[in-house]
Amino acid sequence: MKLKELLKDIKFSSNMNLSEIEDINIKDIAYNSMSAKVDYIFVAIVGETVDGHKYIDSAYENGARVFVVSKDMDLPKGSVKILVNDTRFVLSKMSSNLFGNPSKELKVIGITGTKGKTTTSNYIKAILEKAGFSAGIIGTNGVFYGEIKEESKNTTPESYELQRILRQMVVYGMKFVVMEVSSGGLKMNRVDHISFDLGIFTNISRDHIGPKEHPDFKDYLDSKVKLFKLAKHGIINKDDKHAGYIIDNAKSTIDTFSIYKKSDFKAVDIKLSQDIKHLGSSFICKTDNEKDSYKIASPGTFSIYNSLASIVTARYFEIDYGTIKNVLKDVNVSGRVELLPILDYASVVLDFAHNEVSLKNIIETLKEYKPNRLICLIGSVGNRSFLRRKEMGDIAARECDVCILTSDNPDYEDPMQIIDEMSESFRGSNCLLIKEADRKEAIKKGINILKKDDLLLLAGKGHETYQLIEGEKRYFNDKEVAINAAKELLKN
């Protein structure tokens, strides 16, 4: 591609005349100096901890001669400088230009919120496919389209990766893509040049606030709002106390859903299964013109909200009630309120709950089944705020009979230090506290102490198959460990 085509609709200045550089051939874009090659353009983006401007010499040594920068700096001899205001925004636009604006050839559904993104995206994908549409998915669990699966470092990949993936989805015949859109992805311009048909807001609570993410809650909320300035139409959870702010600041048309407040799509006559072995719920979705009954294979009000968002989305695309109903009654998402059938006398549930709100929701839901004892295994991610740890510890200390504190992606922090900080919540609590930094041993202890009609919640990892330790992802699977621990217990 010619440089002038790559820079289409981008404002920039250069150390060379436009006539001298516009016909330069560019093979590809690199935003990591290690990926730079001859005839590549290198974009110096500023990340959470790394400034790409410091790696220009490295990219030059690897063959790059055209550099996009936001600092008016000296470059190596023979370099072409493309000076812009924001290299992240420009990376997004150039990537869209490079791959031919693939989102315009797809129906793109973006989902943002503190919790519920993964479950809702999987529900929507299942409904679309049942209705006969080919659909890809991008999110926490990775990238999936057709028979292709890719790992993803972030819930919302970097803009270049997103545009590449979307082009591949078009090539593979996808008609829809359902995308989890994180607050970080929105703030860091990763989705700026994606044409969203729908934006969905599930909920928001204090999370991802810290020196490496959002400085305060307003920044977090405003990042979420950005999706509804990009999307043609928005679907909003009216029950969330910040829904009004999002609606007022949106540029899209809006539909709303709720359980409690008046909305366009409201769940009424909600009933929860009373049998822990058969998790589920039922409700009626009421609009001004319709009343349709649904059954879903997950318990709790949070599952109702996820289902409502999926129903509104499906109805927007004119998918019939029968198709939606048939999907929701059976659909499950790995690591989300997943019942592990490994013991006949007690229940073990796997869930991704890893912050205050999600942990509170899952614990309150499971307590409705009145277990003999509720045993909770939790940890807290390293390099995050003390408040996050305290909030999770407070909930477990208040609501559980037994709590096992263990490691959960400690990264460069000492797991025992995190555990000791969380244990402060248990002073004066009636909850029995067990400390075990080794997550494998902690799960085994949880399995081994189960008595008749007890319920063990393995929280924090869900679908994840790794532990982040000292910057390295090491294979670890809660489900495998629990299954093996149960087999060993029954064998002995």
Residue pairs with C-beta under 8 A, 6 or more apart in sequence:
1 25
1 26
1 97
1 98
2 22
2 23
2 24
2 25
2 26
3 21
3 22
3 23
3 24
3 25
3 26
3 41
3 66
4 18
4 22
4 23
5 97
6 26
6 29
6 41
6 94
6 97
6 98
7 82
7 94
7 97
8 97
9 93
9 97
10 84
10 90
10 93
10 94
11 84
11 85
12 68
12 82
12 83
12 84
12 90
13 83
14 21
14 80
14 81
14 82
14 83
15 75
15 79
15 80
15 81
16 80
16 81
21 66
21 80
24 66
24 80
25 39
26 39
26 40
26 41
26 66
27 37
27 38
27 39
27 40
28 37
28 39
28 40
28 41
28 98
29 40
29 41
29 43
29 91
29 94
29 95
29 98
29 160
30 36
30 37
30 40
30 41
30 42
30 43
30 59
30 64
31 42
31 43
31 44
31 45
31 52
31 91
31 158
31 160
32 55
33 42
33 52
33 55
33 56
33 58
33 59
33 62
34 58
34 62
36 42
36 58
36 59
36 60
36 62
36 63
36 64
37 62
37 63
37 64
38 63
38 64
38 65
39 63
40 59
40 63
40 64
40 66
41 64
41 66
41 67
41 68
41 82
41 94
42 52
42 56
42 59
42 64
42 66
42 67
42 68
43 52
43 67
43 68
43 87
43 90
43 91
43 94
44 51
44 52
44 53
44 55
44 56
44 67
44 68
44 69
44 70
44 71
44 87
45 52
45 87
45 88
45 91
46 52
46 53
46 70
46 87
46 88
48 212
48 213
49 212
52 87
53 69
53 70
53 71
53 73
56 67
56 69
56 73
56 75
56 76
57 76
59 67
60 75
60 76
60 79
65 78
65 79
65 80
66 79
66 80
66 82
67 75
67 79
67 80
67 81
67 82
68 82
68 84
68 87
68 90
68 91
68 94
69 75
69 81
69 82
69 83
69 84
69 87
70 83
70 84
70 85
70 86
70 87
72 83
75 81
84 90
86 189
88 159
88 188
88 189
88 190
89 189
89 192
91 158
91 159
91 160
91 189
92 159
92 163
92 189
92 190
92 191
92 192
92 193
93 192
93 193
95 159
95 160
95 162
95 163
95 164
95 193
96 102
96 103
96 159
96 163
96 193
96 194
98 163
99 163
99 164
99 166
99 167
100 167
101 193
101 195
102 163
102 166
102 167
102 169
102 170
103 163
103 166
103 177
103 193
103 194
103 195
103 196
104 195
105 170
106 166
106 169
106 170
106 174
106 175
106 176
106 177
107 175
107 176
107 177
107 197
107 198
107 317
108 166
108 176
108 177
108 179
108 194
108 195
108 196
108 197
108 198
109 121
109 124
109 176
109 177
109 178
109 179
109 196
109 197
109 198
109 200
109 313
110 179
110 180
110 181
110 191
110 194
110 196
110 198
110 199
110 200
110 227
110 230
110 231
111 117
111 120
111 121
111 124
111 178
111 179
111 180
111 181
111 199
111 200
111 202
111 309
112 180
112 181
112 182
112 183
112 186
112 199
112 200
112 201
112 202
112 224
112 227
113 200
113 201
113 202
113 203
113 204
113 224
113 237
114 202
114 203
114 204
114 205
114 207
114 208
114 355
114 357
114 358
115 202
115 203
115 205
115 302
115 355
115 357
115 358
115 361
116 202
116 203
116 302
116 305
116 306
116 309
117 139
117 140
117 155
117 180
117 181
117 182
117 202
118 139
118 140
118 141
118 180
118 333
118 336
118 352
118 463
119 298
119 303
119 306
119 333
119 336
120 200
120 202
120 306
120 309
120 310
121 137
121 139
121 178
121 179
121 180
122 137
122 331
122 333
123 306
123 307
123 309
123 310
123 327
123 328
123 331
123 333
124 135
124 178
124 309
124 310
124 313
124 314
125 135
125 137
125 176
125 178
126 327
126 331
127 310
127 313
127 314
127 319
127 323
127 324
127 327
127 328
128 135
128 176
128 178
128 314
128 317
128 319
129 135
130 323
130 326
130 327
131 314
131 317
131 319
131 320
131 323
133 175
133 176
134 145
134 146
134 172
134 173
134 174
134 175
134 176
135 145
135 174
135 175
135 176
135 177
135 178
136 143
136 144
136 145
136 146
136 165
136 169
136 172
136 174
136 176
136 177
136 178
137 143
137 144
137 145
137 177
137 178
137 179
138 152
138 156
138 157
138 162
138 165
138 177
138 178
138 179
138 180
139 152
139 155
139 178
139 179
139 180
140 152
140 155
140 180
140 463
141 334
141 463
142 149
142 150
142 151
142 152
143 149
143 150
143 151
143 152
143 157
143 165
144 150
145 165
145 168
145 169
145 172
145 174
145 177
146 172
146 173
146 174
148 168
148 172
150 165
152 161
154 182
154 184
154 185
155 180
155 182
155 184
155 185
156 162
156 179
156 180
156 181
156 182
156 184
156 185
156 186
156 190
156 191
157 165
157 185
157 190
158 190
159 189
159 190
159 191
159 192
159 193
162 190
162 191
162 194
163 193
166 177
166 194
169 177
179 191
179 194
181 191
181 199
181 227
183 208
183 213
183 214
183 220
183 223
183 224
184 208
184 213
184 223
185 191
186 223
186 224
186 226
186 227
187 214
187 219
187 223
187 226
191 227
191 230
192 230
194 230
196 227
196 230
196 231
196 232
197 231
197 232
197 233
198 231
198 232
198 233
198 234
198 235
198 313
198 316
199 227
199 228
199 230
199 231
199 233
199 234
199 235
199 252
200 234
200 235
200 236
200 309
200 313
201 224
201 227
201 228
201 234
201 235
201 236
201 237
201 240
201 243
201 246
202 237
202 240
202 305
202 306
202 309
203 237
203 240
203 305
203 357
204 220
204 221
204 224
204 240
204 242
205 355
205 356
205 357
206 217
206 220
206 356
207 220
207 355
207 356
207 357
207 388
208 214
208 220
209 215
209 216
209 217
209 220
209 385
210 384
210 385
212 383
213 220
214 220
214 223
221 242
221 245
221 246
224 246
225 245
225 246
225 249
225 250
227 234
228 234
228 246
228 249
228 250
228 251
228 252
228 254
229 249
229 250
229 251
229 252
231 252
232 252
232 253
233 252
233 253
233 254
233 255
233 316
234 246
234 247
234 250
234 252
234 253
234 254
234 255
235 254
235 255
235 256
235 257
235 309
235 312
235 313
235 316
236 243
236 246
236 247
236 250
236 254
236 255
236 256
236 257
237 243
237 256
237 257
237 258
237 305
237 308
237 309
238 256
238 257
238 258
238 261
238 262
238 263
239 258
239 259
239 260
239 261
239 305
243 256
247 254
247 256
255 264
255 265
255 312
255 316
256 263
256 264
256 265
257 263
257 264
257 265
257 266
257 267
257 305
257 308
257 309
257 311
257 312
258 265
258 266
258 267
258 308
259 266
259 267
259 270
259 301
259 304
259 305
259 308
264 287
264 288
264 312
265 285
265 286
265 287
265 308
265 311
265 312
265 315
266 285
266 286
266 287
267 283
267 284
267 285
267 286
267 304
267 307
267 308
268 283
268 284
268 286
269 282
269 283
269 284
270 281
270 282
270 283
270 301
270 304
271 281
271 282
271 283
272 280
272 281
272 299
272 300
272 368
273 279
273 280
273 281
273 299
274 369
275 369
276 339
276 347
276 366
276 369
276 371
276 455
277 339
277 347
279 297
279 298
279 299
279 337
279 339
280 295
280 296
280 297
280 298
280 299
281 295
281 296
281 298
281 299
281 300
281 303
281 304
282 293
282 294
282 295
282 296
283 293
283 294
283 304
283 307
284 291
284 292
284 293
284 294
285 291
285 292
285 293
285 294
285 308
285 311
290 321
292 321
292 325
293 325
294 307
294 311
294 324
294 325
294 328
294 329
295 325
295 328
295 329
296 303
296 304
296 307
296 328
296 329
296 331
297 328
297 329
297 330
297 331
297 332
298 306
298 332
298 336
298 337
299 337
299 365
299 368
299 369
300 337
300 361
300 362
300 364
300 365
301 361
301 365
302 361
302 365
303 337
307 328
310 324
310 328
311 324
311 328
314 323
314 324
315 324
332 338
333 463
334 462
334 463
335 350
335 351
335 352
335 461
335 462
335 463
335 464
335 479
336 351
336 352
336 462
336 463
337 349
337 351
337 362
337 365
338 349
338 350
338 351
338 462
338 479
339 347
339 348
339 349
340 348
340 349
340 350
340 479
340 482
340 483
342 348
342 482
342 483
342 486
342 487
343 447
343 450
343 486
343 489
343 490
345 450
345 451
345 452
345 453
346 450
346 451
346 452
346 453
346 454
346 455
346 456
347 371
347 454
347 455
347 456
348 447
348 450
348 455
348 456
348 458
348 482
348 486
349 362
349 366
349 455
349 456
349 457
349 458
350 458
350 461
350 462
350 478
350 479
350 482
351 358
351 362
351 457
351 458
351 459
351 462
352 358
352 459
352 460
352 461
352 462
352 463
352 464
353 359
353 361
353 362
353 378
353 457
353 459
353 460
353 462
354 380
354 381
354 408
354 459
354 460
354 462
355 388
355 391
355 392
356 388
356 391
356 392
356 395
359 378
359 392
359 395
359 396
359 459
360 395
360 399
362 457
362 459
363 374
363 376
363 395
363 396
363 399
363 400
363 457
364 399
366 374
366 455
366 457
367 374
367 399
369 455
371 453
371 454
371 455
372 451
372 452
372 453
372 454
372 455
373 401
373 402
373 451
373 454
373 455
374 399
374 400
374 401
374 402
374 454
374 455
374 457
375 400
375 401
375 402
375 403
375 404
375 446
375 449
375 450
375 454
375 455
375 456
375 457
376 396
376 399
376 400
376 402
376 403
376 404
376 456
376 457
376 459
377 403
377 404
377 406
377 442
377 443
377 446
377 456
377 457
377 458
377 459
377 460
378 392
378 396
378 403
378 404
378 405
378 406
378 408
378 422
378 459
378 460
379 405
379 406
379 407
379 408
379 409
379 410
379 415
379 418
379 419
379 422
379 439
379 460
380 388
380 389
380 392
380 408
380 418
380 421
380 422
381 388
381 408
381 409
381 410
381 411
381 468
382 409
382 410
382 411
382 412
382 413
382 415
382 418
382 468
383 411
383 412
383 413
386 421
389 418
389 421
389 422
390 421
390 422
390 424
390 425
392 422
393 405
393 421
393 422
393 423
393 424
393 425
393 426
394 425
396 403
396 425
396 426
396 431
397 403
397 425
397 426
397 429
397 431
397 433
398 429
398 431
400 431
401 431
401 432
402 431
402 432
402 433
402 434
402 449
403 426
403 431
403 432
403 433
403 434
404 434
404 435
404 436
404 442
404 445
404 446
405 419
405 422
405 423
405 433
405 434
405 435
405 436
406 415
406 419
406 435
406 436
406 437
406 438
406 439
406 442
406 443
407 415
407 418
407 419
407 437
407 438
407 439
407 442
407 467
408 439
408 460
408 461
408 467
409 467
409 468
409 469
410 418
410 467
410 468
410 469
411 468
411 469
411 470
411 471
412 470
412 471
415 437
416 435
416 437
419 435
419 437
420 435
423 433
423 435
426 433
434 442
434 445
436 442
436 445
439 467
439 476
439 478
439 481
440 476
440 481
443 458
443 478
443 481
443 482
443 485
444 481
444 485
444 488
446 456
446 458
447 456
447 482
447 485
447 486
447 489
448 485
448 489
450 456
458 478
458 482
461 476
461 478
462 478
464 476
464 478
465 475
465 476
465 477
466 473
466 474
466 475
466 476
467 473
467 474
467 476
468 474
